[in-house]
Amino acid sequence: DLSLLRFISAELTRGYFLEHNEAKYTERRERVYTCMRIPKELEKLMFFGIFLCLDAFLYVFTLLPLRVFLAMFRFITLPCYGLRDRRLLQPAQVCDILKGVILVICYFMMHYVDYSMMYHLIRGQSVIKLYIIYNMLEVADRLISSFGQDILDALYWTATEPKERKRAHIGVIPHFFMAVLYVFLHAILIMVQATTLNVAFNSHNKSLLTIMMSNNFVEIKGSVFKKFEKNNLFQMSNSDIKERFTNYVLLLIVCLRNMEQFSWNPDHLWVLFPDVCMVVASEIAVDIVKHAFITKFNDITADVYSEYRASLAFDLVSSRQKNAYTDYSDSVSRRMGFIPLPLAVLLIRVVTSSIKVQGVLAYVCVVLFYCGLISLKVLNSIVLLGKSCQYVKEAKMEDKLFNPVLTATPGKAAGKQQSTFKSTQGISTDENGSTSVTNQPVHQKENTPSLLVTSNSDQFLTTPDGEEKDISQDSSELKHRSAKKDLLEIDRFTICGNRID
């Protein structure tokens, strides 16, 4: 007989056995462990990626001027040695000169932009209007970055492509002016971002700064509830690395402008310190929460960040080849959407306007500071190369340095591709177990078939360890790849919309 007493008694004494559904609860426990591992693994990737961006950024200030000087010296002294080569300058030297000229021209063009007038113009706007402006600037920065690297690559290729080839483009000079215009406009865009952030720092009630920081948490809403594959998460991670490094440079610019206004009083630096910490802490907290829930909702393990780190390390190691396809700083730009030229132009403009160099002692300090930057760049590059070799070896990707994957261009048969003679950089292990970088020649082979057949854009939207699918194409081009994808076959589309092979 049913009664209220018996119902309450059954509710108080009923039992259940979790071991009957062991797989379900084990999976839930692993999700908790994954969320707990995300901060550590994510920050490892961020730490490595930020130093990659720093290496590319320091290159503009340290090695690029020296490379431009050597290229100009070779160009001037070339008649003394005679024309032994068909090319006056090597392609890398032409690209270095173009980068240096763009940097100098944009620097002088930035002198016509009044920073003080821009500051007071932005400060006179309402808080809500500034909040909207800052959001628009973030979107515009991503859009212009995606198109800017294409402009620079078009300029470099137009200036260095073989002269025997029939030219079907508009010429080097129009491409050069397009590149100068892009770098100048992008530098102004970043300056407006820095000025808006500076206004938020100097506001009395800090309401604008609070609203701007809360905007980071809105990013969580637009990300965590979407479907993400591993390649999409890789692109987001690269974008977060670029965004965090750019914010660090913007904070440096804000601190320089504020310290100049207070006659370099060190006490004012401690006034800015809490706001700087709040900006950095909000960025870190948002990235951790965003990635933790994305991996939870899409059943992605925390080990994927070590794979991403190994992929970035492979880009660095492969760019150190004797005959590499591209410069490493350009590789970072394509991978992360971080283009150092506009940011370098703005930083040079702010530093030269904030710090006055007068007297012999001041110039000696400038020379010593430049030598210190070169030392920092060399040390950072050596450490990064060593760690990259370690990550590549741990991921068992060193064989790919000896046997690079050939790719067929869209719309062309894979059999029409020609093998090129190139020497690639490998990782060898000595008797003591330490790794070293060696140049290994790869001999030319006739009629080498393509290892990767391109059919459409969806073909490359793959994950590092997913199951392969056969690609149906012409019977002569049909290739069956291994059932287990390797890390190098991660989606090579970058935040700039390009592919890195």
Secondary structure, DSSP 8 states (H G I E B T S, - for coil): ---HHHHHHHHHH----GGGGHHHHHHHHHHHHHHHHHHHHHHHHHHHHHHHHHHHHHHHHTHHHHHHHHHHHHHHHHHHH---SS-SS-HHHHHHHHHHHHHHHHHHHHTTS-HHHHHHHHHTS-HHHHHHHHHHHHHHHHHHHHHHHHHHHHHHHHHHS-TTS---S--HHHHHHHHHHHHHHHHHHHHHHHHHHHHHHH-SS-HHHHHHHHHHHHHHHTTTTS---HHHHHHHHHHHHHHHHHHHHHHHHHHHHHHHHTTT-HHHHHHHHHHHHHHHHHHHHHHHHHHHHHHHHTT--TTHHHHHHHHHHHHHHHHTSTT-SS-HHHHHHHHH---HHHHHHHHHHHHHHHS---SHHHHHHHHHHHHHHHHHHHHHHHHHHHHHHHHHHHTT-THHHHS---B--TTS-GGG-----EEEEEEEE-TTS-EEEEEEEE---TT---SB----GGGG---TTSB-------TTT-----SB--GGGS--B-TTS-B--
